[in-house]
Amino acid sequence: MPKVIATSSASPTRGGRARRVSTTLAEINVIPLVDVMLVLLIIFMVAAPMLQRGVEVNLPEARQSREISGERLFVDVPFSFRQDRRVHLAKETIRLEVLAERVRQALIGRTDKEVFVRSDGRLDVQALIDVLDALKAGGVATAGIVTDPPRTP
C-alpha cells in the first residue's frame, strides 16, 4: 500500500516540497536468512558426533564370539566401578543399588528379558558378579557378556 507524505501548503515551485508517494518494503531478505541457517546446519553436523560419545570400556577378548543384532539393552561397567560403584544403563549413570529397579522398569513390555553387560577387562570377577546379581534381581532372564573378537597378528 502506498504511503503518502504530506508537506507544507506552499506551491512546489516556490521552494516547498511537493507530495510524494513511496512504497514500504515489507519483504524479508531471504539470502542472509539462508546463510545463517546453513552456518547453523554445519555447526550442528560437526558437533553431533562429538556429543554421542559413550563410556570408555576396554572389553576383554574372546576367541569365539557372535555378533549382537537387534535392539538390545546394554549395561556398561567402566573401570571406575571399583571406586564409585556406578554403571551406565542406556546412557544414564546409576548406582549399583538402584540397578535392579531401573532394569525392571526398562524391561516392562519387552518380550525378551535379555541384557548384555559390557565390562572393562581390567575389573575383577567379583565386580562383574555384583552387577550380574543386581541384573538377576531386576528380572533379567539372560545376561550376556560382550567381548571383543581376538586380534589377528
C-alpha positions as a Markdown table, in Angstrom:
| # | Residue | x | y | z |
|---|---|---|---|---|
| 1 | Met | 0.0 | 0.0 | 0.0 |
| 2 | Pro | 1.5 | 3.4 | -1.0 |
| 3 | Lys | 2.4 | 5.8 | 1.8 |
| 4 | Val | 1.6 | 9.5 | 1.2 |
| 5 | Ile | 3.7 | 12.1 | 2.9 |
| 6 | Ala | 2.1 | 15.5 | 3.2 |
| 7 | Thr | 4.2 | 18.7 | 3.1 |
| 8 | Ser | 3.6 | 22.4 | 3.6 |
| 9 | Ser | 0.8 | 24.1 | 1.7 |
| 10 | Ala | 3.2 | 26.2 | -0.4 |
| 11 | Ser | 3.4 | 25.5 | -4.1 |
| 12 | Pro | 6.2 | 23.2 | -5.3 |
| 13 | Thr | 7.7 | 25.9 | -7.5 |
| 14 | Arg | 8.4 | 28.2 | -4.6 |
| 15 | Gly | 10.9 | 26.1 | -2.7 |
| 16 | Gly | 8.3 | 24.0 | -0.9 |
| 17 | Arg | 8.1 | 20.3 | -1.2 |
| 18 | Ala | 5.6 | 18.5 | -3.2 |
| 19 | Arg | 3.6 | 15.5 | -2.2 |
| 20 | Arg | 5.4 | 12.3 | -2.9 |
| 21 | Val | 4.3 | 8.7 | -2.9 |
| 22 | Ser | 6.5 | 5.8 | -1.8 |
| 23 | Thr | 6.0 | 2.2 | -1.1 |
| 24 | Thr | 7.2 | 0.4 | 2.0 |
| 25 | Leu | 9.4 | -2.6 | 1.7 |
| 26 | Ala | 7.6 | -5.4 | 3.6 |
| 27 | Glu | 9.6 | -8.3 | 2.2 |
| 28 | Ile | 12.1 | -10.4 | 4.1 |
| 29 | Asn | 15.5 | -10.6 | 2.7 |
| 30 | Val | 15.9 | -14.3 | 2.3 |
| 31 | Ile | 19.6 | -14.5 | 1.4 |
| 32 | Pro | 21.0 | -13.6 | 4.9 |
| 33 | Leu | 18.5 | -16.0 | 6.4 |
| 34 | Val | 19.6 | -18.9 | 4.3 |
| 35 | Asp | 23.3 | -18.0 | 5.0 |
| 36 | Val | 22.7 | -18.1 | 8.8 |
| 37 | Met | 20.7 | -21.4 | 8.5 |
| 38 | Leu | 23.4 | -23.1 | 6.5 |
| 39 | Val | 26.1 | -22.0 | 9.0 |
| 40 | Leu | 23.9 | -23.4 | 11.9 |
| 41 | Leu | 23.4 | -26.6 | 10.0 |
| 42 | Ile | 27.2 | -27.1 | 9.5 |
| 43 | Ile | 27.8 | -26.3 | 13.2 |
| 44 | Phe | 25.3 | -28.9 | 14.3 |
| 45 | Met | 26.6 | -31.5 | 11.8 |
| 46 | Val | 30.1 | -31.1 | 13.1 |
| 47 | Ala | 29.1 | -31.1 | 16.8 |
| 48 | Ala | 26.6 | -34.0 | 16.7 |
| 49 | Pro | 29.1 | -36.8 | 16.5 |
| 50 | Met | 31.1 | -35.3 | 19.4 |
| 51 | Leu | 28.0 | -35.4 | 21.6 |
| 52 | Gln | 27.4 | -39.1 | 21.1 |
| 53 | Arg | 30.4 | -40.5 | 22.8 |
| 54 | Gly | 29.8 | -43.3 | 25.2 |
| 55 | Val | 31.5 | -44.7 | 28.2 |
| 56 | Glu | 35.1 | -45.8 | 27.6 |
| 57 | Val | 35.2 | -49.6 | 28.3 |
| 58 | Asn | 38.1 | -51.9 | 27.3 |
| 59 | Leu | 36.3 | -55.1 | 26.5 |
| 60 | Pro | 38.1 | -58.4 | 27.1 |
| 61 | Glu | 38.9 | -60.6 | 24.1 |
| 62 | Ala | 37.3 | -64.0 | 23.3 |
| 63 | Arg | 38.2 | -66.5 | 20.6 |
| 64 | Gln | 34.6 | -67.5 | 19.9 |
| 65 | Ser | 32.1 | -64.7 | 19.9 |
| 66 | Arg | 28.9 | -63.9 | 17.9 |
| 67 | Glu | 27.6 | -60.6 | 16.5 |
| 68 | Ile | 24.9 | -58.9 | 18.6 |
| 69 | Ser | 22.0 | -57.8 | 16.4 |
| 70 | Gly | 18.7 | -56.1 | 17.1 |
| 71 | Glu | 17.5 | -53.7 | 19.7 |
| 72 | Arg | 19.3 | -54.7 | 22.9 |
| 73 | Leu | 19.6 | -53.4 | 26.4 |
| 74 | Phe | 23.3 | -52.8 | 27.5 |
| 75 | Val | 24.8 | -52.2 | 30.9 |
| 76 | Asp | 28.3 | -50.6 | 30.8 |
| 77 | Val | 30.6 | -51.3 | 33.7 |
| 78 | Pro | 33.6 | -48.9 | 33.4 |
| 79 | Phe | 36.9 | -49.4 | 35.2 |
| 80 | Ser | 35.9 | -46.6 | 37.7 |
| 81 | Phe | 33.3 | -49.1 | 39.1 |
| 82 | Arg | 35.9 | -50.1 | 41.7 |
| 83 | Gln | 35.8 | -46.7 | 43.3 |
| 84 | Asp | 32.2 | -45.3 | 42.9 |
| 85 | Arg | 30.1 | -48.5 | 42.2 |
| 86 | Arg | 28.3 | -46.8 | 39.3 |
| 87 | Val | 27.2 | -48.4 | 36.0 |
| 88 | His | 25.7 | -47.0 | 32.8 |
| 89 | Leu | 22.3 | -48.2 | 31.7 |
| 90 | Ala | 21.2 | -46.7 | 28.3 |
| 91 | Lys | 23.5 | -43.7 | 28.7 |
| 92 | Glu | 22.3 | -43.0 | 32.2 |
| 93 | Thr | 24.8 | -43.2 | 35.1 |
| 94 | Ile | 23.3 | -45.0 | 38.1 |
| 95 | Arg | 24.5 | -46.6 | 41.3 |
| 96 | Leu | 24.6 | -50.4 | 41.6 |
| 97 | Glu | 22.0 | -50.3 | 44.4 |
| 98 | Val | 19.3 | -49.0 | 42.1 |
| 99 | Leu | 20.3 | -51.0 | 39.0 |
| 100 | Ala | 17.8 | -53.8 | 39.7 |
| 101 | Glu | 14.8 | -51.4 | 39.8 |
| 102 | Arg | 16.0 | -49.5 | 36.7 |
| 103 | Val | 16.4 | -52.7 | 34.8 |
| 104 | Arg | 13.0 | -53.8 | 35.9 |
| 105 | Gln | 11.5 | -50.6 | 34.6 |
| 106 | Ala | 13.4 | -50.9 | 31.3 |
| 107 | Leu | 12.2 | -54.4 | 30.7 |
| 108 | Ile | 8.5 | -53.6 | 31.2 |
| 109 | Gly | 6.6 | -54.5 | 28.0 |
| 110 | Arg | 9.6 | -56.3 | 26.4 |
| 111 | Thr | 9.3 | -59.9 | 25.4 |
| 112 | Asp | 13.0 | -60.7 | 25.7 |
| 113 | Lys | 14.3 | -60.3 | 29.2 |
| 114 | Glu | 17.9 | -60.2 | 27.9 |
| 115 | Val | 20.6 | -57.8 | 28.9 |
| 116 | Phe | 24.2 | -57.5 | 27.7 |
| 117 | Val | 27.0 | -56.4 | 30.0 |
| 118 | Arg | 30.0 | -54.5 | 28.6 |
| 119 | Ser | 32.5 | -54.8 | 31.4 |
| 120 | Asp | 36.0 | -53.4 | 31.4 |
| 121 | Gly | 38.5 | -56.2 | 31.1 |
| 122 | Arg | 40.7 | -54.9 | 34.0 |
| 123 | Leu | 37.9 | -55.4 | 36.5 |
| 124 | Asp | 38.0 | -58.4 | 38.8 |
| 125 | Val | 35.4 | -61.1 | 38.6 |
| 126 | Gln | 33.7 | -60.1 | 41.8 |
| 127 | Ala | 32.7 | -56.7 | 40.4 |
| 128 | Leu | 31.1 | -58.5 | 37.4 |
| 129 | Ile | 29.3 | -60.9 | 39.7 |
| 130 | Asp | 27.9 | -58.0 | 41.7 |
| 131 | Val | 26.5 | -56.5 | 38.5 |
| 132 | Leu | 25.1 | -59.8 | 37.3 |
| 133 | Asp | 23.4 | -60.4 | 40.7 |
| 134 | Ala | 21.7 | -57.0 | 40.5 |
| 135 | Leu | 20.5 | -57.8 | 37.0 |
| 136 | Lys | 19.0 | -61.1 | 38.1 |
| 137 | Ala | 17.3 | -59.3 | 41.0 |
| 138 | Gly | 15.8 | -56.9 | 38.4 |
| 139 | Gly | 14.2 | -59.8 | 36.5 |
| 140 | Val | 16.7 | -60.4 | 33.8 |
| 141 | Ala | 16.3 | -63.9 | 32.3 |
| 142 | Thr | 19.6 | -64.0 | 30.4 |
| 143 | Ala | 22.6 | -61.8 | 30.9 |
| 144 | Gly | 25.4 | -61.9 | 28.2 |
| 145 | Ile | 28.9 | -60.6 | 28.5 |
| 146 | Val | 30.1 | -58.6 | 25.5 |
| 147 | Thr | 33.7 | -59.2 | 24.3 |
| 148 | Asp | 35.9 | -58.1 | 21.5 |
| 149 | Pro | 37.0 | -60.6 | 18.8 |
| 150 | Pro | 40.6 | -61.7 | 19.1 |
| 151 | Arg | 43.2 | -59.5 | 17.4 |
| 152 | Thr | 44.9 | -61.1 | 14.4 |
| 153 | Pro | 48.7 | -60.7 | 14.4 |
